[in-house]
Structures are given as structure tokens and as C-alpha cells.
Amino acid sequence: MAVTSAKALVKGAGAIFRRINGTGSYPRWAERAAVCEKCPMRVVSGTASYCGRPFLQQINRDPVIDGCGCPTKEKAKDPTEHCPINARHEAATEEQACDCKWCAIAARLGARA
């Protein structure tokens, strides 16, 4: 499934709103961001870390292969976001029980808490 430019604009606007408003961030976003920092799809551009190449550098993409192009820190802060891949680096399934990298870690941490 390709990420559309309209979806990217909406996601970008949400990140700006969260920054201005200071609310609505995922409570354990730093744990999500730490997962992204170890991901082989991670790309550093300027001072920011991205899930794959930044979106505007590669608009047509397969999120499983190329990442979504979002800044990882902002993506990790969004409570509605999920990692595009699972622990086996395959497409994450978000149907009944999401198996993305972030949900897998949250399930493990929740089990310990």
C-alpha cells in the first residue's frame, strides 16, 4: 500500500498541532522512538531521523520496503500511529491484534507491569 501525499500532509499537520498544543502524545513514545533508532530502514537527514528516506524525497513508496518517510520522533509521539513492519520485517497486520514492532513491545512491557 502506497503512502499518499494527502495522508502525509494530514500526518504532518497532526505533528505540528501536537507540538503547539503540547498534548496528545503517546505516553511511552520514547520507547517507540528507540525501536526506530535501531531499525535498518532508519535514515538520518539533517538533524532528524526518518522512517526511510524523508517523504518528499521519495513520494511513491512501499512502507514495508521503503518506510513511511515520517520523522521517527513525531511518528512515535502520535498515539494513532503504528510501525509499518513487524519483528520479522514483514508488513504489520493491524486487524484484530496489531503485530507491529511498537505494539509487540507495548505488549511485552504491559505484561511486566
C-alpha distance (Angstrom), angle and dihedral (degrees) to the residues before:
residue distance angle dihedral
M1 . . .
A2 3.78 . .
V3 3.78 123.0 .
T4 3.80 110.2 -121.3
S5 3.78 125.5 -140.5
A6 3.83 90.6 -122.3
K7 3.80 90.5 56.0
A8 3.80 90.1 48.7
L9 3.80 90.9 51.9
V10 3.81 91.5 51.2
K11 3.80 91.3 48.4
G12 3.80 91.0 48.4
A13 3.79 91.8 50.3
G14 3.81 89.9 50.6
A15 3.80 90.5 52.9
I16 3.81 91.2 51.0
F17 3.81 90.8 48.5
R18 3.82 91.7 50.7
R19 3.81 90.0 50.1
I20 3.81 93.4 49.8
N21 3.79 96.4 39.9
G22 3.78 95.8 40.3
T23 3.80 92.2 -145.5
G24 3.75 139.4 90.8
S25 3.79 97.5 54.7
Y26 3.78 120.8 143.0
P27 3.83 104.8 -99.8
R28 3.82 94.8 -130.4
W29 3.79 97.2 36.5
A30 3.81 93.1 134.5
E31 3.81 89.8 64.7
R32 3.79 89.8 52.2
A33 3.81 91.4 48.2
A34 3.81 90.4 50.2
V35 3.82 89.1 57.3
C36 3.81 89.4 52.3
E37 3.80 92.4 50.5
K38 3.83 89.4 60.1
C39 3.82 95.2 44.5
P40 3.82 118.4 111.9
M41 3.83 89.7 -137.3
R42 3.82 91.4 61.0
V43 3.81 115.4 117.7
V44 3.79 126.1 -172.5
S45 3.79 114.4 -145.2
G46 3.77 117.1 176.0
T47 3.79 106.4 -38.3
A48 3.81 96.6 -28.5
S49 3.79 133.0 86.1
Y50 3.82 116.7 -137.3
C51 3.79 137.9 -165.0
G52 3.81 93.4 -115.3
R53 3.79 121.5 -33.4
P54 3.82 113.2 -20.6
F55 3.81 110.7 -82.1
L56 3.81 96.8 -112.8
Q57 3.81 90.6 52.4
Q58 3.82 90.9 56.4
I59 3.80 114.4 18.8
N60 3.82 98.3 168.8
R61 3.78 107.7 60.6
D62 3.77 146.8 141.0
P63 3.83 104.6 -126.7
V64 3.81 92.1 -147.5
I65 3.80 92.7 56.9
D66 3.81 103.1 25.1
G67 3.82 103.0 26.1
C68 3.79 121.0 -123.6
G69 3.82 97.5 -81.8
C70 3.80 94.4 -122.6
P71 3.80 123.7 136.6
T72 3.81 102.0 -99.2
K73 3.80 96.2 -137.3
E74 3.82 93.4 52.4
K75 3.80 92.3 43.0
A76 3.82 90.7 50.4
K77 3.81 90.9 52.1
D78 3.82 93.6 54.3
P79 3.83 108.6 93.8
T80 3.82 91.5 -154.8
E81 3.81 95.7 54.5
H82 3.80 128.5 97.3
C83 3.77 132.7 -169.0
P84 3.82 109.3 -100.2
I85 3.82 92.6 -132.0
N86 3.78 139.0 48.9
A87 3.81 128.7 -134.0
R88 3.84 90.2 -81.4
H89 3.84 90.1 54.9
E90 3.80 91.1 -112.8
A91 3.80 126.8 126.2
A92 3.79 109.6 -67.4
T93 3.79 116.2 -123.4
E94 3.78 115.2 -137.6
E95 3.80 98.0 -179.2
Q96 3.82 112.7 106.0
A97 3.78 101.3 -18.8
C98 3.78 116.0 12.9
D99 3.79 113.6 -131.7
C100 3.80 97.6 -168.6
K101 3.81 118.5 134.4
W102 3.81 92.0 -103.1
C103 3.82 96.1 49.9
A104 3.80 90.9 46.4
I105 3.79 90.8 55.0
A106 3.81 92.3 44.6
A107 3.82 89.6 52.0
R108 3.81 91.2 50.7
L109 3.81 93.2 47.1
G110 3.79 91.6 44.9
A111 3.79 90.2 52.5
R112 3.80 90.2 55.3
A113 3.79 95.4 45.4
